Amino acid sequence: MTRNAVRQTAENTLPTNEQYFGLMRQYPLPEEPANIIPKVLFSDGETTQAGTRDDMDLECKCGKNKYDGFEPVLEKYADTEGALITVLQAAQNKYGYLPHDLLLLISGRLGVKPAKVIGVATFYTQFRLKPVGKHVIMLCQGTACHVNGSKKIEEAICSELGIGEGETTPDGLFTLSNVACLGCCSLSPVMMIGEKTYGSLTPDRVRAILKEIVKTEGAK
């Protein structure tokens, strides 16, 4: 199945708003800061959709909208059909993840039902609904890496940082994410941190790499 076919299938099978609220109750998104309380009204109507800026309280205590910096993107794509994924990518690039209230803001500004926005954000693995650390460790768990000891590398990372897979260190410096393949089988076991690739890893080497990053960050 082609990428477009997969995307079309996903968009045609997204949950209704009623199903969306049920899912949100069962699997709530991360809580937003207490001083920011989004208030959004949704409609199942085909043409009438609430959830615009007028329906939302996105003001910080300082009185400035916390997503003002994203306004140029919203304005650029407000009348562009099929721009949802592009806007979500831009949002994640800017904020590191997709906060709940930002998804609702995007829904209102693009005129796309919130159920569809949430559906797309949760269907594609490229999108994150939780904050990640400054340095995302992508550890390959593909066949070659697995055979060459990726599990021992994972254990070393978890031991060094005190986190598990998918978790972020309390200082917000690291997030560990296991991935299926990084396409660097000749370097297995391998990991990427940001844009840098580290190959032929051993438990001792990966600990040294992490310590060096911590030392560098502390010197800034």
C-alpha positions in Angstrom: 0.0 0.0 0.0 1.4 3.4 -0.9 2.0 6.2 1.6 -0.9 8.2 0.2 -3.2 5.2 0.4 -2.3 4.6 4.0 -2.9 8.3 4.8 -6.2 8.3 3.0 -7.3 5.1 4.9 -6.3 6.7 8.2 -8.2 9.9 7.5 -11.3 8.0 6.4 -11.4 5.9 9.5 -10.8 8.6 12.1 -13.0 8.5 15.2 -16.1 10.8 15.6 -16.0 13.5 18.2 -18.0 11.3 20.6 -15.5 8.5 20.2 -12.7 11.1 20.6 -14.0 12.3 24.0 -14.3 8.7 25.1 -10.7 8.0 24.2 -9.6 11.2 25.9 -11.3 10.1 29.1 -9.7 6.7 28.9 -6.3 7.8 27.7 -5.9 11.5 28.8 -3.1 13.6 27.3 -0.5 15.1 29.6 -1.8 17.8 31.8 -1.1 21.4 30.8 0.2 24.0 33.3 -2.5 24.9 35.8 -2.4 28.6 34.8 -3.5 27.7 31.3 -7.0 26.3 31.0 -8.2 25.6 27.4 -11.9 25.9 27.0 -13.2 24.6 23.7 -16.6 23.8 22.3 -16.9 21.2 19.6 -19.6 20.6 17.0 -20.4 17.5 15.0 -21.9 19.7 12.2 -20.4 19.5 8.8 -20.0 23.2 8.4 -20.3 24.7 11.9 -17.3 24.0 14.0 -16.5 25.6 17.3 -12.9 25.6 18.7 -11.7 28.8 17.2 -9.6 31.3 19.2 -12.7 33.0 20.5 -13.7 29.7 22.2 -10.4 29.2 23.9 -8.6 30.6 26.9 -4.9 30.3 25.9 -3.7 33.3 27.8 -0.7 33.0 30.2 -0.6 35.0 33.4 1.6 37.5 31.6 -1.4 38.2 29.3 0.3 37.1 26.1 -1.0 34.1 24.1 1.6 31.3 24.5 1.2 30.3 20.9 1.6 33.8 19.4 4.9 32.6 17.8 3.0 30.0 15.8 0.5 32.5 14.3 2.5 32.9 11.0 2.1 29.2 10.3 -1.6 29.1 11.1 -2.2 32.2 9.0 -0.2 30.7 6.1 -2.1 27.4 6.0 -5.5 28.6 7.3 -7.1 28.3 3.8 -4.9 25.5 2.4 -6.7 22.2 2.0 -4.7 19.1 3.1 -2.2 21.1 5.1 -2.9 19.4 8.5 0.2 17.2 8.5 2.4 20.1 7.4 1.1 22.3 10.3 1.5 19.5 12.8 5.1 19.0 11.7 5.8 22.7 12.0 4.2 22.7 15.5 6.3 19.8 16.7 9.5 21.4 15.3 8.8 24.5 17.2 7.5 23.1 20.5 9.2 19.7 20.6 5.8 17.9 20.9 2.1 18.5 20.3 0.4 20.0 23.4 -3.3 19.2 23.8 -4.5 22.8 23.6 -2.3 23.5 20.6 -4.0 20.6 18.7 -7.4 22.2 19.5 -6.1 25.6 18.3 -5.0 24.0 15.1 -8.4 22.4 14.7 -10.2 25.7 15.0 -7.8 27.7 12.7 -7.7 25.1 9.9 -11.4 24.3 10.1 -10.7 20.6 10.7 -12.7 18.6 13.2 -10.8 18.0 16.5 -11.3 14.2 16.1 -9.5 14.3 12.8 -6.6 16.4 14.2 -6.2 14.0 17.2 -6.6 11.0 14.9 -3.8 12.1 12.6 -1.5 13.1 15.5 -1.9 9.7 17.0 -1.8 7.6 13.8 1.7 8.7 12.6 4.6 7.7 14.8 6.5 10.8 13.9 4.3 12.9 16.2 4.7 13.1 19.9 2.1 14.0 22.5 4.5 14.3 25.4 7.5 16.5 26.0 10.8 15.0 25.2 14.3 15.8 26.5 16.8 18.1 24.8 18.7 15.1 23.6 16.6 12.2 22.2 18.5 9.0 22.2 17.2 6.8 19.3 18.6 3.3 20.1 18.3 0.8 17.2 16.7 -2.5 18.1 16.8 -3.9 14.5 17.9 -7.5 13.9 21.6 -6.7 13.4 21.8 -4.5 16.4 19.8 -7.0 18.5 22.2 -9.8 17.6 25.2 -7.6 18.4 24.0 -6.6 21.9 21.6 -3.7 21.7 19.8 -4.9 24.8 23.0 -4.6 26.8 23.4 -1.0 25.4 19.8 -0.2 26.5 20.5 -1.6 30.0 23.6 0.6 30.2 21.7 3.7 29.1 18.8 3.0 31.6 21.3 2.4 34.4 23.3 5.5 33.6 20.3 7.9 33.3 17.9 6.2 35.7 15.1 6.0 33.1 13.3 3.4 31.0 12.4 3.3 27.3 10.2 6.2 26.4 11.0 8.1 29.5 12.7 11.4 30.1 15.2 12.3 32.7 14.0 14.6 35.5 16.3 17.4 34.3 14.8 17.2 30.8 18.2 16.5 29.2 17.6 13.0 27.8 14.7 10.9 26.4 15.3 7.2 25.4 13.4 5.9 22.4 13.9 2.5 20.9 13.5 2.4 17.1 13.1 -0.5 14.6 16.0 0.5 12.4 18.4 3.4 11.8 19.7 2.0 8.5 23.3 1.7 9.9 23.5 -2.1 10.2 27.3 -2.2 9.5 27.8 0.0 12.6 25.6 -2.2 14.9 24.8 -1.8 17.7 24.1 1.8 16.9 22.3 4.9 18.3 21.6 8.4 17.2 21.5 11.4 19.5 20.2 14.4 17.6 21.8 14.3 14.2 24.9 12.4 15.4 25.3 8.7 14.9 27.3 6.5 17.3 28.2 3.0 16.1 30.0 -0.1 17.4 28.7 0.7 20.9 29.7 -1.1 24.1 28.1 -0.5 27.5 31.3 1.4 28.7 31.4 3.5 25.5 27.7 4.5 25.7 28.2 5.5 29.4 31.2 7.7 28.4 29.2 9.3 25.6 26.4 10.2 27.9 28.8 11.5 30.6 30.5 13.7 28.0 27.1 15.2 26.9 26.2 15.9 30.5 29.6 17.6 31.1 29.2 19.7 27.9 25.7 20.8 29.0 26.9 21.7 32.4 29.6 23.9 31.0 27.1 26.1 29.0 
